[in-house]
Amino acid sequence: MRMEYIGVSEINGPLLVLEGVYGVGYDEMCDIVLESGEHRAGRVIMLEGDRAVVQVFQGTHGLSLENLATYFYGRPIQLPLSREILGRMFNGSGKPVDGLGKIYSQEYRDINGSAINPISRKYPRSCIYTGISAIDGMSTLIQGQKLPIFSGSGMRHNELAAQIVRQARVPEGDGEFAIVFAAMGVKNDAADFFRRDFEEAGALQRVVMFMNLAADPIIERILTPRCALTAAEFLAFVCGYHVLVIMTDMTSYCESLREFSSSKGEIPSRKGFPSYLYSDLASLYERAGIIEGLPGSVTQVPILTMPNDDITHPIPDLTGYITEGQIVLDRELDQAKLYPPIAVLPSLSRLMKDGIGKGFTREDHPALANQLFSSYAKVQEARSLAGVIGEDELSPADKKYLEFGKLFEEGFVRQTSQDDREISQTLDTGWEALSVLPPGELDRVDVPLLQKYYKKEIAPLDPSQPPGSAITI
């Protein structure tokens, strides 16, 4: 028997306030029935004694204070799950929108989930290839990692996200691979682009899509990443898949959270965001990882657009505290038509060192990545100096660095959106760029690796000469 509550005491924007409510829990779902017989879904977002505040998914337009009946389900939002979700598309609250009918569920799960217990975590040791050299070679994505992409408004992050979905794969022998793609607050043309791109590439059968459009309710936008992560956890820890979760755009999610917080009358914090923004983001990001004793893994690539390209804005700032590195897109590179416009120097993967090298990618990968970082940093110094004294006045070494910088950007970083590079091709391209520099400038590479991979003839080195010291990144 379920209790029926007639009427509400207050309507405020998308919120209903009910008095005299008992036995109801936070986050509990409810069914709101209008006098016309129309049904709307709601969720309890606040409890104060016998007073419950409910947010209505479809909005409160056309509702009155008297002629409403509210029924509480006694449970939070649950997502029906089975292997059938692969190749399907859902809205932000987990309802199918592809016309293929309902999911025949193997089980139902609360979408709120929970962070992985640190004691149960298994340390990540293998990578995920994206086919993009600036990521695979310099900021490698590791299984179980959370590695955000920091972009800016109007930049080509959607194209980059679609390319990662098409090309991402795990090393041979690691097991089955799947992708969960969550889009929040996207326009219709962007949603059509993703759907069409995945279909044409033949990648749709391994993708689960959750689409929240800009015109959809903000409450649905807040649920979208939680539904996506719940689906990813099921595929990973029950079905044994290595799952890559791509979430775009987290800025839309955070702005919806700010609007949601304001409608509840909460005291705002920095730039109007709620004071619990950090813990809310952590409740999402910390659902990535590998659990000891269970198959599969959940890896996250959240994409966020930095307002005014400000990396110190609360959203990228707090994200950076929680995640293990970042991929930064640069507006100058984007305006110069260089794709992908990845700024190599501020980009970082903190788990990269444990998932590359001999037995994982290739023996020279760690030293090569260190050397590319070091040499490209000197390119920036040489360019700054050339801007002051002119390129003709630079030393021969600085001119070599300028030549290396151009070859690195045009040959290593630049790719087309359809260019899927194997890891060996990425590493070889890095060595081709470094071979512009004299061997004496490559101080981050051991002598045996230099003799094996350097692309030009070099004189045999004196065995008594101490090898170059490779450092960790």
C-alpha positions in Angstrom: 0.0 0.0 0.0 1.5 3.4 -0.9 0.5 6.7 0.6 -1.2 9.3 -1.5 -0.6 13.0 -0.7 -3.1 15.5 -2.2 -2.1 19.0 -3.0 1.1 20.9 -2.3 1.8 23.9 0.0 4.1 25.8 -2.4 5.4 25.8 -6.1 8.7 27.5 -6.7 10.1 27.2 -10.2 10.7 23.4 -10.7 10.1 22.6 -7.0 7.1 21.5 -5.1 6.8 21.7 -1.3 4.7 19.1 0.5 3.7 19.3 4.2 2.9 16.5 6.5 5.1 13.9 4.8 6.4 10.9 6.8 8.6 7.9 6.0 10.1 9.5 2.9 13.9 9.4 2.2 16.3 11.8 0.5 16.7 11.1 -3.2 13.4 9.1 -3.2 11.5 9.0 -6.5 7.8 10.0 -6.7 5.0 10.0 -9.2 3.0 13.3 -9.5 -0.4 12.9 -11.1 -2.3 15.9 -12.5 -6.1 16.3 -12.6 -5.9 15.6 -16.3 -4.3 12.2 -15.6 -0.9 13.3 -16.8 2.0 11.8 -14.9 5.3 13.6 -14.0 8.4 12.2 -12.3 9.9 13.9 -9.3 12.7 13.4 -6.8 13.0 14.4 -3.1 15.9 16.9 -2.8 15.3 18.2 0.7 13.7 17.1 4.0 12.9 19.3 7.0 10.8 17.5 9.6 7.5 16.7 7.9 8.3 19.0 5.0 9.6 17.5 1.7 10.9 19.5 -1.3 10.4 17.7 -4.6 12.0 18.6 -7.9 9.8 17.8 -10.9 11.7 16.5 -14.0 9.3 17.9 -16.6 8.9 21.2 -14.8 5.9 22.7 -12.9 4.1 24.4 -15.8 0.4 23.9 -15.6 0.4 22.6 -12.0 -1.8 24.0 -9.2 -1.6 23.8 -5.4 -4.8 21.7 -4.9 -5.3 19.3 -7.8 -2.1 17.1 -7.5 -1.7 13.6 -6.1 1.9 12.6 -5.2 2.9 9.0 -4.6 6.4 8.1 -3.3 8.2 5.0 -4.5 10.2 4.2 -1.4 13.4 4.0 -3.4 15.9 6.2 -5.3 16.3 6.2 -9.1 17.3 2.8 -10.4 18.7 1.9 -13.8 17.8 -1.4 -15.5 21.0 -3.1 -16.7 22.0 -6.0 -18.9 24.5 -6.5 -21.7 21.7 -5.3 -24.0 22.6 -1.7 -23.2 25.5 -1.9 -25.6 24.6 -0.2 -28.8 21.7 1.6 -27.2 20.9 5.3 -26.7 19.2 6.7 -23.6 18.2 10.1 -22.4 19.8 11.7 -19.3 17.6 9.8 -16.9 18.3 6.4 -18.5 15.1 6.0 -20.6 15.6 4.5 -24.1 15.2 7.1 -26.9 16.4 5.0 -29.9 13.0 3.5 -30.6 14.2 -0.1 -29.8 12.0 -0.5 -26.7 12.8 -1.2 -23.1 15.8 -3.0 -21.7 15.2 -6.5 -20.4 17.0 -6.0 -17.2 19.4 -8.4 -15.6 19.4 -6.3 -12.5 18.5 -2.8 -11.2 21.0 -0.4 -9.6 20.8 2.8 -7.7 22.4 5.4 -10.0 24.0 7.2 -7.1 26.5 4.4 -6.6 29.5 5.0 -4.4 33.2 5.7 -4.6 35.5 2.7 -4.7 36.9 1.7 -1.3 40.6 2.6 -1.4 41.4 -0.7 0.3 39.8 -2.5 -2.6 41.5 -0.6 -5.3 44.0 -2.3 -7.6 46.8 -0.2 -8.9 46.5 0.5 -12.6 49.2 -1.1 -14.8 48.0 -1.1 -18.4 47.1 1.6 -20.9 44.3 2.5 -23.3 45.4 3.5 -26.8 43.5 6.4 -28.4 45.5 6.5 -31.7 46.3 10.2 -30.9 50.1 10.7 -30.6 49.9 13.7 -28.2 48.0 11.6 -25.8 49.4 8.1 -26.3 53.0 9.3 -26.5 53.1 12.2 -24.0 50.1 11.8 -21.6 49.2 8.2 -21.8 45.7 7.2 -20.6 45.9 4.3 -18.1 43.2 1.8 -17.4 41.3 2.9 -14.2 42.5 6.4 -14.5 40.5 9.7 -14.5 42.1 12.0 -17.1 40.1 15.1 -17.9 40.3 17.2 -21.1 40.4 21.0 -20.4 39.0 22.8 -23.4 37.5 26.2 -24.2 34.2 27.3 -25.7 34.1 26.9 -29.4 37.1 24.6 -29.6 37.1 21.2 -31.3 36.7 19.0 -28.2 33.6 17.4 -29.6 35.5 16.2 -32.6 38.3 15.0 -30.3 35.8 13.1 -28.1 34.3 11.4 -31.2 37.8 10.4 -32.4 38.6 8.9 -29.1 35.3 6.9 -29.1 36.1 5.6 -32.6 39.7 4.7 -32.0 40.1 3.8 -28.3 41.2 0.2 -27.6 43.1 -1.8 -25.0 46.3 -3.8 -25.7 45.7 -7.1 -27.3 45.0 -9.8 -24.7 43.6 -7.4 -22.1 40.0 -8.4 -22.7 36.8 -6.9 -24.0 36.4 -3.2 -24.4 33.4 -0.9 -24.2 32.6 2.8 -24.1 30.0 4.7 -22.2 29.4 8.2 -23.7 27.5 10.8 -21.7 26.6 14.2 -23.2 25.2 16.9 -21.0 23.5 20.1 -22.2 24.5 19.6 -25.9 22.7 21.2 -28.8 20.7 19.1 -31.3 23.3 19.4 -34.0 26.1 18.2 -31.6 23.9 15.2 -30.6 23.3 14.4 -34.2 27.0 14.7 -35.0 27.9 12.1 -32.2 25.1 9.7 -33.2 26.0 9.8 -36.9 29.7 9.7 -36.4 29.5 6.6 -34.2 27.1 4.8 -36.6 29.2 5.6 -39.7 32.4 4.4 -38.0 30.8 1.1 -36.9 31.6 1.9 -33.3 28.0 2.1 -32.1 27.8 -1.6 -31.1 30.3 -1.1 -28.4 29.0 2.2 -27.1 26.3 3.0 -24.6 25.1 6.6 -25.1 23.3 8.9 -22.6 22.2 12.1 -24.3 20.9 15.1 -22.4 20.0 18.0 -24.7 20.2 21.7 -23.9 16.4 21.9 -23.9 16.0 19.0 -21.4 15.4 19.6 -17.7 18.4 20.5 -15.6 17.5 17.7 -13.1 18.0 15.2 -15.9 21.4 16.8 -16.6 22.4 16.2 -13.0 21.4 12.5 -13.3 23.2 11.9 -16.7 26.8 11.2 -15.4 25.4 9.1 -12.6 23.4 6.9 -15.0 26.5 6.6 -17.3 28.8 5.6 -14.4 26.2 3.1 -13.1 26.1 1.5 -16.6 29.9 1.5 -16.8 30.3 -0.2 -13.4 27.9 -2.9 -14.4 29.7 -3.6 -17.7 33.1 -3.6 -15.9 32.6 -5.4 -12.6 29.8 -7.7 -13.6 30.4 -8.3 -17.3 34.2 -8.0 -17.3 34.6 -5.2 -19.8 37.4 -2.6 -19.7 35.1 0.5 -19.9 36.1 4.0 -21.0 33.6 6.7 -19.8 33.6 9.9 -21.8 31.5 12.7 -20.2 31.0 16.0 -22.0 30.5 18.8 -21.0 31.1 18.8 -17.2 30.8 22.6 -17.2 27.1 22.2 -18.2 26.7 19.7 -15.4 28.3 22.1 -12.8 26.2 25.1 -14.1 23.1 23.0 -13.7 24.2 22.1 -10.2 24.6 25.8 -9.5 21.1 26.6 -10.8 19.7 23.6 -8.8 21.4 24.9 -5.6 20.1 28.4 -6.1 16.5 27.2 -6.5 16.8 25.5 -3.1 17.9 28.7 -1.5 21.4 27.4 -0.6 24.2 29.9 0.3 26.4 30.2 -2.8 30.2 29.9 -2.6 32.9 30.8 -5.2 31.4 32.2 -8.4 27.9 31.2 -7.2 28.6 27.5 -7.2 27.5 25.5 -4.2 30.0 24.9 -1.4 29.8 21.2 -2.0 30.9 21.3 -5.6 34.2 19.6 -4.8 32.6 16.7 -3.0 29.9 16.4 -5.7 32.5 16.1 -8.4 34.5 13.7 -6.3 31.4 11.5 -5.9 31.6 11.1 -9.7 35.3 11.0 -10.5 36.1 8.5 -7.7 33.9 5.9 -9.3 36.7 5.2 -11.7 39.2 2.5 -11.0 40.0 -1.2 -10.8 38.7 -3.4 -7.9 40.8 -6.2 -6.5 39.3 -9.5 -7.3 36.7 -8.3 -9.9 37.1 -8.3 -13.7 37.2 -5.2 -15.8 38.0 -1.5 -15.1 36.3 1.9 -15.3 38.4 4.7 -16.9 37.1 8.3 -17.1 37.8 11.1 -19.6 35.6 14.0 -18.5 35.6 16.9 -20.9 35.0 20.5 -19.6 35.1 23.9 -21.2 36.9 26.5 -19.1 34.9 29.7 -18.9 36.9 32.5 -20.5 39.7 29.9 -20.9 40.5 30.3 -17.2 42.2 27.2 -15.8 41.8 28.7 -12.3 38.0 28.7 -12.6 36.4 26.5 -9.9 35.4 23.8 -12.3 38.8 23.0 -13.8 40.5 23.9 -10.5 38.5 21.4 -8.4 38.7 18.8 -11.2 42.4 19.0 -11.2 42.6 18.3 -7.5 40.6 15.1 -7.8 41.9 13.7 -11.1 45.3 12.2 -12.1 46.4 14.8 -14.6 44.8 16.6 -17.5 44.9 17.1 -21.3 44.8 20.8 -22.1 43.6 22.2 -25.4 45.2 25.4 -26.5 43.3 28.2 -28.3 46.3 29.5 -30.2 46.9 26.1 -31.7 43.2 25.8 -32.5 43.2 29.1 -34.3 46.3 28.1 -36.2 44.2 25.1 -37.5 46.4 22.5 -35.8 44.3 19.5 -34.8 44.2 18.1 -32.2 45.1 21.4 -30.5 46.7 19.7 -27.5 49.1 21.9 -25.5 51.8 19.3 -24.6 53.6 21.1 -21.8 50.7 21.8 -19.4 49.2 18.3 -20.2 50.1 15.5 -17.8 49.2 11.9 -16.9 50.3 11.2 -13.4 49.8 7.4 -13.7 51.6 7.2 -17.1 54.9 6.0 -15.7 53.5 2.8 -14.4 51.7 1.7 -17.6 54.3 2.3 -20.3 57.8 1.0 -21.1 59.0 -2.5 -21.5 56.3 -5.1 -21.2 53.6 -2.4 -21.8 54.2 -0.1 -24.8 57.9 -0.1 -25.8 61.1 0.1 -23.9 62.0 3.6 -25.2 58.7 5.2 -24.4 59.5 6.7 -20.9 62.8 8.1 -22.0 61.4 9.4 -25.3 58.5 11.2 -23.6 60.9 12.8 -21.1 63.1 14.0 -23.9 60.3 15.4 -25.9 59.0 17.3 -22.9 62.4 18.7 -22.2 63.2 19.6 -25.8 59.9 21.2 -26.5 60.2 23.4 -23.3 63.5 24.7 -24.8 61.6 25.4 -28.1 59.4 27.8 -26.2 62.4 29.5 -24.7 64.0 29.9 -28.2 60.8 31.3 -29.6 60.6 33.9 -26.8 64.2 34.9 -27.4 63.6 35.1 -31.2 60.7 37.4 -30.5 63.1 39.8 -28.8 66.4 39.7 -30.8 65.2 38.1 -34.1 65.7 34.6 -35.4 68.8 35.5 -37.3 70.6 36.4 -34.1 69.9 33.1 -32.4 72.7 30.6 -31.7 72.9 27.5 -34.0 71.6 25.3 -31.1 68.5 27.6 -30.7 67.9 27.5 -34.4 67.9 23.7 -34.2 65.4 23.8 -31.5 63.1 26.0 -33.6 63.4 23.5 -36.4 62.6 20.7 -33.9 59.6 22.6 -32.6 58.1 23.0 -36.1 58.7 19.3 -36.9 57.3 18.2 -33.6 54.0 20.2 -34.0 53.5 19.4 -37.6 54.6 15.8 -37.6 53.9 14.5 -34.1 51.0 16.6 -32.7 49.2 17.3 -35.9 46.8 14.5 -37.1 43.6 14.4 -39.0 40.5 13.4 -37.2 40.6 10.1 -39.1 44.3 9.3 -38.4 44.6 6.4 -36.0 48.2 5.8 -35.1 49.6 2.7 -33.6 51.8 3.2 -30.6 55.0 2.2 -32.5 54.2 4.8 -35.2 53.7 7.4 -32.5 57.1 6.6 -30.9 58.9 6.5 -34.3 57.4 9.9 -35.2 58.8 11.3 -31.9 62.3 9.9 -32.7 62.1 11.5 -36.2 61.5 14.9 -34.6 64.3 14.4 -32.1 66.7 13.4 -34.8 66.8 17.1 -35.9 68.7 17.8 -32.7 72.4 16.8 -32.2 72.8 13.7 -30.0 74.6 15.8 -27.4 71.3 17.7 -26.7 69.4 14.5 -25.9 70.4 14.3 -22.2 67.3 12.4 -21.0 67.9 9.2 -23.1 70.3 6.4 -22.1 73.1 5.7 -24.6 71.8 2.2 -25.6 68.4 3.6 -26.5 70.0 6.5 -28.4 72.1 4.2 -30.4 69.1 2.0 -31.2 66.4 4.5 -32.0 68.1 7.8 -33.1 67.2 8.2 -36.8 70.6 9.5 -38.0 74.1 7.9 -38.1 76.0 8.6 -35.0 79.6 7.7 -34.2 80.0 4.8 -31.8 80.2 6.2 -28.3 83.1 5.6 -25.9 82.1 2.7 -23.6 83.7 4.5 -20.7 81.4 7.5 -21.3 78.7 7.6 -18.6 75.2 7.0 -20.1 72.6 9.7 -20.2 70.3 9.4 -17.2 66.6 8.8 -18.0 64.3 10.4 -15.4 60.8 9.6 -14.5 57.9 11.8 -15.5 
